[in-house]
Amino acid sequence: MRQLYHFNGGVHPPQHKDQSTIDPIRIPPLPEKLIIPLHQHIGSSAKALVQPGERVLKGQMIGQPEGHVSSAIHAPTSGKILSVGMEPVPHPSGLDALCVILEPDGLEEWIERVPLDPEMDPGTMRTKLKDAGVVGLGGAVFPSFIKLNPGSKNKVRTLILNGAECEPYITCDDLLMRERAFEIAEGAKLMQRLLGAEEVVLGIEDNKPLAIEAMKSAGGMEVVAVPTVYPGGGAKQLIKVLTGVEVPAGERSTDLGVQCFNVATAASVYRAIRLGEPVLSRIVTITGNVAQPGNYEALIGTPVDHLIRQAGALPGSSGAIMGGPMMGIDLPSTHVPVVKAMNCVIVKSEALFPKALDPMPCIRCARCAESCPAELQPQELYWFAKAKNFGKAQEYALFDCIECGCCSYVCPSHIPLVQYYRYAKSEIWAQEREKKASDLARLRHEFRVERMERDKREKAERLAQKSAQAKEL
Amino acid sequence: MNSPYITRSPSVTEIMVKVLAALIPAIAADVWFFGPAVLVTLALASVTALVLEAFMLRLRGRPVKPFLMDGSALLTAWLLGLSIPPMAPWWLIVTGTAFAIVIAKHLYGGLGSNPFNPAMVGYAVLIISFPVQMTQWLAPASIAQSHLDFSSILDYMFFHALPANTGLDALTSATPLDTLKTQLHLDKSMDAIMSLPIYGTIGGKWMAAAYLAGGLYLLQQKIVSWHVPVSFIGTIAILSGALHLVDPAHYASPLFQLASGATMIGAFFILTDPVTGPTTPKGKLLFASGAGFLTYVIRLHGGYPDGVAFAVLLMNICVPLIDAYTQPPVFGKKK
């Protein structure tokens, strides 16, 4: 029996998971068009490789990684490129982004899929993963090939697979583990080899007995049922629970001998290497105010409203959330596409998500501090953010905040604490950008002044020389 | 709307209502030992507090209803009402409550912003300004030389009229802590003091037990954490226990200190006020043990029989400092 550790605080929101786990993973019909953003990962956007009017095959690369931290984008099905342009996308910024619009031809005509040798050179395998568009599917969408490079200094002892899925409503990983345990286990083997890890540990919250059972019979790893407590599926929290190691903010877990991946990422590693299939789809939970909540294997770029129609939109809907109710974001509209970061869409209604109560003053009860998994003092951060005392907020470790929302969840004064922290963080970033810009401007100015003085000096010297020469003559 | 989209927490009102409910055993015991005058005091304090709260909210341009409903003004009124001698004149109750609500609470920014415990500010103002009225406690029924019926009590509270041939002295007595201090000054031995009739009554112990019961309910409901009561009671018990062991003739037993005066109401209801106390666990321990130390020192050497109110106010001053120096390490940054 593995010794489990405990992290501070956490909350137990109502689960709302049962309604979307009744059916197996559903395959939706092909939508009329796919809207495929070229930037679906952390790092720089992929560069478009296609022109409007061009025909592409299923699995063909349509966006090429640019720079080191980047990832490839592929055509999820065969069809015709209609356009490449700015479209609304599901992103916290709310800004439009460059997308490729693809009209499926319904033929599902693949590129040539080449299964790779699982024993191939690790460096080459990482490049293949980059070109296959494999990124973290837990929501962070960090390019996996980078995390799968242990470097020369560090020894990764433990590879952790994250199947905790702690947010209410979301069940995509649960269903994936139940139905495709083999893919996850095979992917984990490849990842273990790339990292040189001694052990693979899969953490699943104990509210998913079927997933635990399925993963146990898949073998190849130690499957551990972890207590159901939000945010137990946060990478840092799961690492703490399974190994006792606390990864400080700003440090990489590999430096402490641990690396953590979502289970769906492991499955896509398997598909990329063993089947030669890049990331073309992902499982998305469609739930909330719909008639038949469930999980869909959706092609990347599928408009969200296409999936909501499949699940049966109900009257009284008021927008949708991408992600869970604790950390999710409002979708700008339901016309936005499914992206690699989208694990769940919750259709909102007044009944499911009543309007927030008016905030009262903070009474310093410190329930927020008791619930904080990062062990911060949210009440202090709130005061500092409110007073725009950003220096002090940083001193009190504002940037260690993971924005899990536990503090807001427990606040008896209904203060939207996380929004204050987001605000403070964005203000600090803006100030830093401004300072960088002004430093650069000052440097340029100083250089210009110096150059002008040097020109003047040189001119004077030349003059002096000339007049001296004239005198000598 | 932004995440988190859901919350599930007791509101400020629910918390305050639970604290009010936790005071009911103590109020019941108070009525049992001192008669219905206690209820008149509480009612008068409550009405004063609510009227002034509404008035101040309006003056400050704040929404009246949600803040009036939060229950904090009512709680201040009850805590102060329970600290004022039963049968105190009406103006004493009104003055103390007005100070607590208007000056100690709203002039400092209202709910959540007041650095000093409002009830204790009200109490301190009263005991400094009207020490005579504030130390005239009704004698417990068992040792009082004469009794008043309810209408006579109201006459006294509101019109300062006592029935003919009844003196105030016959109705009131000094509290156990007060008596102890006076008698020790007279060089009486502890044994002689403890055989005085006031110590034969059991009112104080039952009052302490009633506050303790309410306090345990608050602990069970997770309205208060264990840090403050344990540290406060522990500090008083250790200090008084040590001195009692060394010189039992001059220092009362720890049990006496714990069962007397405002020890229990202080431990569970006053020092646990989140607004005026520290937020960190370590800070709570420091804060409450400082208050315990000051309480005991004032009881031994101060000019007043009890020291809880002054100890609380003195420790309230230290809260920002305590919070600043007791910040726990964050996740991943522990040494």
Interface residues (C-beta under 8 A of the other chain):
Chain A: F7 N8 V11 P13 P14 P168 K236 K240 E246 V247 P248 A249 E251 I321 G323 P325 M326 M327 G328 I329 D330 K348 F353 K355 A356 L357 D358 M360 P361 C362 I363 R364 C365 A366 R367 A369 P373 A374 E375 L376 Q377 Q379 E380 Y396 A397 D400 G405 S408 Y409 V410 C411 P412 S413 H414 P416 V418 Q419 R422
Chain B: M1 N2 S3 P4 Y5 I6 T7 R8 S9 P10 S11 V12 E14 I15 P66 F67 D70 G110 L111 G112 S113 P274 V275 G277 T279 T280 D323 Q327 P328 P329 V330 F331 G332 K333 K334
